């Protein structure tokens, strides 16, 4: 390779080194940015998964409480039905089969009063209706009076009402807790959904990170290879210059020796030598 070619190759290698270094630095910067972004996304994924698990745990705990309260409510309903049966039995003992029940009497009163308010009656019909209404009220009064004088029945009715009130309270608790459990469930779904979406983004970032890192490593190897060749080229140039310098010195020495030999021949012939001639002879060690 000619001197000009070697120098040209050296210049080309320097450009390759500079370009590859710039590319490698850009890729390394991108790799760092992708890693930081990946770390942020990974932290978000873990955060949302942790929140989802917490919501699930709270939902399950609430559902256990709901299940326990439902069992309690069902027991109260059973006791309430038993109390109703007891009341019916006590009423059967208290009233004859021919006697109307309190519910029937109250329904009949409602019916008669509605008729009185909505229908146009003759005087005679009005009197008969009022008389009938009075009889029904009297029956109702006597029935209630009879019931009030029957402590077992009163106690049974109070117990039934107490059980119904307790069951209603438990039902309200169930409704409230069920609403809370549903809210925790919705938040759990939302947290896991967000976590999955972030995971997809993270997976994409990780793939891009690996490809960019591989490209950066490949470019770094190119830089190392170019630098190695650059140094080898410099060594070749230096070696060639060294050889040229030696050859030049040898040529110069040969030329001085030749000139000295010529001067010495003149000296032997008796020619007068100049100061410069003497210095040449002295330089090659002839005098």
Secondary structure, 3 states (H helix, E strand, C coil): CCHHHHHHHHHHHHHHHHHHHHHHHHHHHHHHHHHHHHHHHHHHHHHHHHHHHHHHHHHHHHHHHHHHHHHHHHHHHHHHHHHHHHHHHHHHHHCCCCCCCHHHHHHHHHHHHHHHHHCCCCHHHHHHHHHHHHHHHHHHHHHHHHHHCCHHHHHHHHHHHHHHHHHHHHHHHHHHHHHHHHHHHHHHHHHHHHHHHHHHHHHHHHHHHHHHHHHHHHHHHHHHHHHHHHHHHHHHHHHHHHHHHHHHHHHHHHHHHHHHHHHHHHHHCCCCCCHHHHHHHHHHCCC
